[in-house]
Amino acid sequence: MKESKYILKSPALKGELIFTYDENGIIKEFIKAADLTDKQLAWLNHHFPVTMELLKQQIKGTKSTLTKVDPDLSFDAFWGAYAHKVGNKRRAKRLWDDLSKEDRIKALAYIKKYNRFLANNPGISKLYPETYLNQQRWNN
């Protein structure tokens, strides 16, 4: 996964808009954390930036700022996302700390796919977190 999250701020907005795009630059999530006027809502309805490139083009020449948000790659983020708090947490943390940034991103991104796989295969138990990390299951 190489998803990208951006926060859009503008003097014309009371708040911010948050856009998350997938690895192909296609919109994955949109959060409206702003009070928009009817005119702003109508504009957004007709010009919604479904691609990352479109978003960047739309703010060129405006007073808006677009800030890329780095993903949380902490062990706590992994521990919470994996949501199977069993086994040796200290060992899992050491394994996490030894991963490269790229592998941490992949490990976090694969959790959702892994959970879907488990849901579709009820006879298979979820790996302990340290086993998931040690075996680098996101590479399978």
C-alpha positions in Angstrom: 0.0 0.0 0.0 1.2 3.5 -0.7 -1.9 5.4 0.3 -1.6 9.1 0.6 -3.6 11.4 2.9 -3.8 15.1 2.4 -5.3 17.9 4.5 -6.7 20.9 2.5 -7.0 24.2 4.3 -8.2 27.4 2.8 -9.0 30.9 4.1 -12.4 30.3 2.4 -13.1 27.3 4.7 -14.1 27.1 8.3 -12.2 23.9 9.1 -10.4 21.4 6.7 -11.1 18.8 4.2 -9.2 15.5 4.4 -8.6 13.3 1.3 -7.1 9.9 1.2 -6.0 8.3 -2.1 -5.1 4.7 -2.8 -1.8 3.5 -4.4 -3.3 4.4 -7.8 -4.1 8.0 -6.8 -7.9 7.3 -6.7 -10.0 8.6 -3.9 -10.4 6.1 -1.0 -11.8 8.3 1.8 -13.1 11.9 2.2 -13.7 13.6 5.5 -15.5 16.9 5.6 -14.2 18.5 8.8 -15.4 21.9 7.8 -18.5 24.0 7.7 -19.2 24.4 4.0 -21.6 27.0 2.5 -24.2 25.9 0.0 -22.1 27.4 -2.8 -19.0 25.4 -1.6 -21.0 22.2 -1.4 -22.4 22.7 -4.9 -18.9 23.4 -6.2 -17.5 20.3 -4.5 -20.4 18.2 -5.9 -19.5 19.2 -9.5 -15.7 19.3 -9.1 -15.0 16.5 -6.6 -11.3 15.6 -6.9 -11.6 11.8 -7.5 -7.9 11.7 -8.3 -4.9 13.0 -6.4 -3.7 14.8 -9.6 -7.1 16.6 -9.9 -6.9 17.8 -6.3 -3.5 19.2 -6.9 -4.6 20.9 -10.1 -7.6 22.4 -8.5 -5.7 24.2 -5.7 -3.0 25.7 -8.1 -3.2 29.4 -8.0 -5.4 29.6 -4.9 -4.6 30.5 -1.4 -5.4 26.9 -0.3 -2.7 24.8 1.3 -2.4 21.0 0.8 -0.4 19.1 3.5 0.6 15.5 3.0 0.1 13.5 6.3 2.6 10.9 7.0 1.2 7.6 8.2 1.5 6.6 11.9 4.2 3.8 11.7 4.5 3.4 15.5 4.3 0.0 17.2 1.2 1.3 19.0 -0.5 1.9 15.6 0.4 -1.6 14.5 -0.8 -3.2 17.9 -4.1 -1.4 17.6 -4.7 -2.1 14.0 -3.8 -5.8 14.3 -6.3 -6.1 17.2 -5.2 -9.5 18.4 -3.4 -8.8 21.7 -2.0 -12.1 22.5 1.5 -13.6 22.7 4.7 -11.8 23.5 4.2 -8.0 23.1 7.8 -7.2 23.8 9.0 -9.6 21.2 6.5 -8.2 18.7 7.8 -4.7 19.4 11.4 -5.7 18.8 10.4 -7.3 15.5 8.5 -4.1 14.6 11.4 -1.9 15.5 13.7 -4.0 13.2 11.4 -3.4 10.1 12.2 -0.9 7.5 9.7 2.0 7.0 8.6 0.3 3.7 7.9 -3.0 5.5 6.0 -1.2 8.3 3.8 0.5 5.7 3.2 -2.9 4.0 2.6 -4.7 7.3 -0.1 -2.2 8.3 -1.7 -2.1 4.9 -2.0 -5.9 4.7 -3.9 -6.2 8.0 -7.2 -5.4 6.4 -6.7 -7.9 3.6 -5.5 -10.5 6.1 -8.6 -10.0 8.2 -10.9 -10.4 5.1 -9.0 -13.6 4.3 -9.6 -14.9 7.9 -13.3 -13.9 7.7 -13.7 -15.9 4.5 -11.8 -18.9 6.0 -13.3 -19.4 9.5 -11.2 -22.5 10.2 -8.0 -20.6 10.1 -6.9 -18.9 13.4 -5.3 -15.4 13.4 -1.5 -15.5 13.9 0.0 -14.1 17.0 1.3 -10.5 16.2 5.0 -11.6 16.6 4.4 -14.5 14.2 2.8 -12.2 11.6 5.8 -9.9 11.9 8.4 -12.6 12.0 7.0 -14.4 9.0 6.4 -11.1 7.1 3.0 -12.3 6.0 2.3 -9.2 4.0 4.8 -10.5 1.4 2.7 -13.7 0.8 
